[in-house]
């Protein structure tokens, strides 16, 4: 009993005035331990007074089933919130996608997560259940953790001689290789910068231009993508015997 009293006193100290200086998850854990110790102690105390619990347990069991069915979703949301607390996969300010919902995290609660989502021409707070955030079949995508941005385009061109087309692709390749924001050592060799002939047939000649750019925001990426497309267009204009064309529809 003395050891239990000392343990409760220590927990009270953590949950009291000193709690604000501690990690929030530690404070939450001490509150849970305190409750876990208090309930058995209360049961033992009432049993020592001769209180019969058999009928009470039966009533509580029946009521517990009814309540559990009604609170199933709430409990699932709470458990998902605990999982997010113990194993955080995102934080406030991150942009995430969970199923069909995508937005910037504004707040993470015990049962819900608030996202700032785009609706038309405005952005609106969107409250999502934690079980939806963590339990999607497609998983959770934290786009703020992305390592790079993809620049991937295809040009439909026509040419007089194949040598003209080869010279054009080599000039664009040299431009990509010398670009300061192109990642030149990606972990996956399939993501190396490349400009190459992608299709040669009756429905058009297509040239693929793709590269992996360093991590940047959406606005900065849009600007950089426009600059790169403009430069590729200038190279095309300066290339003899190669010009933009259109795809031939069936």
N, C-alpha and C positions, 0 to 999 in steps of 0.2 A: 504493500500500500504506500509505503514511503517513497519507493522508487517511482510508482505511478504518479504520486503527487509532484515529485521533482520534475518528471517528464512533462506533466501538464503545465507546471510553472514555466518551464523553458519554452514550451509552445506558446504560452500566453505572452512571454517576452517578445517572441518573434512576431506574433500577431498584433502586438500593441504598438507603443509609440515608436519602436525601432523598426517597424515594418516598412515604413516609407523609404528607408535606406537600403532595402534589400531588393533582389530580383523578384518581380511580380509572380513568376511561376513558383518561387520558393515559398512566398507567403500563401499562395493558393494551396500548395502541398501541405503546409503546416495546418491550415484550416481543415483539410480533409483528414489528417491524422488525428486532430483534436476530436472531430466528430466520430471517427472510428473508435476512439478510446472511450468517449462519453456514453455511447449507446450501450455497449456491453455492461458498463458499470451501472447504468440505470436499471437494466434488466436484472442484474444480480441483486441490487438493492431492493427492488420490488418483490423479487422472489423470496427474499429473506423476511419480508412482511407477510408472506402467505398468500400473495395474490396469485390466482389461478389464471394461466395464460392460454389454456387449450381452446376455450371458446373464443377468446380474443384473437388467437392466431387464425382460427377458421374464418372468422369474420374479416380479418385483415387480408387473408389469402384470397377470398372471393372478391373483396373490394379491390385488391391489388391487381387481379386479372382485368377487371373492368377498367381500372384507371390506366393500366399499361397499354391496353388496346387504344384508349383515347389519346394517350400521350406518346404513342409509338414514334410519331414523326418528331416530336419535341425531343425525345430521348436520343433519337438518331442524330438530330442536329447538334445536341449537346456533346455526344460522343465524338462527332466529327470536329467540334470546336476544341475538345481536349486533344485530339490528334494534331490539329493545327498548332496548338500551344506547345505540345511536346516535340513535335517534328515539323517546325515551320518550313513551308516550301515557298512562301512569299511574304512580303511585308507591305505596310502602308506605303503607297507611292508606286508600287510595281504595277505593270500592265499585264493582266492575265486573261486567258481564255479557258472557260470551263463549259464544255458542250457548245451550246449556241449563244452563250453569254460571254461578252468580252468587254473589258473596261479597266479603269485605273482604280486600285484599291484605296478606298477612303477610310475604312474602319473594319476591324475584325472583332466580332463579339462572340459570346458564348454559344449562340445558336445561329447567328446570321453573319454574313459578310456584305458590306456595302461597297458597290462599285459605281464609278462615274462612267456611264455608258453614253454612247452617241445615239440620239434619237432625232433623225432628220438633220436639221441644221443646228441643233443645240445639244448640250450634254446634260444628262439628268441622273441624279442618284438612283441606283437600282439595288434593292435589298434582295440578296440571294441566300437561300438556306445553305448552311454549311455542308449538309449531306450532298447537295447538288454540286458544290464546289469540289468536294473530295471524292464523290462517288460516280463521276461521269465515266461512261464506257470508253471514251476517247482519252481519258486522263486530263490532268491539269497542265496547261502550257503557260509558263512564266516567260513572256516575251521580253521582259526587262533583263533576263539572264542570257539573251542571245549573244553569241560571240561575234556575229558579222551580219551584213546585209547582202542580199543577192541582187546583182545587176544581170539581167537575163533578157535578151531581145533577139529578134530575128528580122533580118532585112530581106526584102524581096527585090532582087536586082536582075538586070540583063547585061550581057557583055558581048563584045565583038570577038575576042579571043580568050581562050582559057588562061593564057599567060597574063592577060589584063586582070582577070579575077584573082589569080594567085598573088599578083603584086599588091592588089588592094587588101586582101586578107593579111598579108605579111606586114603591111603598114599599120593596120589596125592592131595586129598582135604586138608590134613594137610599141605602140601607144599604150596598150594595156600593161605590158611588162614594165614600162617606165612610170606608170601612174603611182603617185605617192600614197593614195588611199586604197590601192588594190592589195589584198593579202596574197603574198607570193609563196608562203609556206603553209598552206592549209593542212590540217590533219588528214583530210580525205583527198587523195590525189585527183578524184573526180571533180573537185571544185577549183582546179587551177584555172587561171584566166586563159581564155581561148577565143580565137576568131577563126572559123573554119566553114567550109562548104557543108551545108546540112542536107540539101535536097537539090537534085538536078534531074528535071523531068518535064513532061508536057504541061504540068500545072504550075510551073514557076521554078525559079532558081532562088533558093533560100540560103542565107549566110547567117550562122549563129554567132552572136557576140555576147559572151558572158564572163562574169568575174565575181569574186567575193570581195566586198568592200569592208573596211574596218567598221566597228560598231559605231552607230550614230543615230540620232533621233529621226523621227519620221520626216520632219520638216527639212533637216539637213540632208537627209537621203534624197528627198525629192529634188532639191536644188542640185546636188551633185550628180544625180542621174540625168537631169536636164543638160548639165554641162558636158557630160560624157557623150550623150546622144548628139549634141551639137558638134562636138569635135569629130565624132565618127562621120557625121554628115559632111563636114568640111573635107575630111580625107576622101570621102566618096566623090565630092565635086572635083577634087584635084586629081583624081585617078582617071587616066586616059582609057577609054573603051569600056567603062563600067558606069552604070546609071541605075537609079531607082526604077523599079517596075511594080506591077501589081500582080497579085495571085490570079490565076485563071480559074474561075468557078466552073464546076461541072454543070 
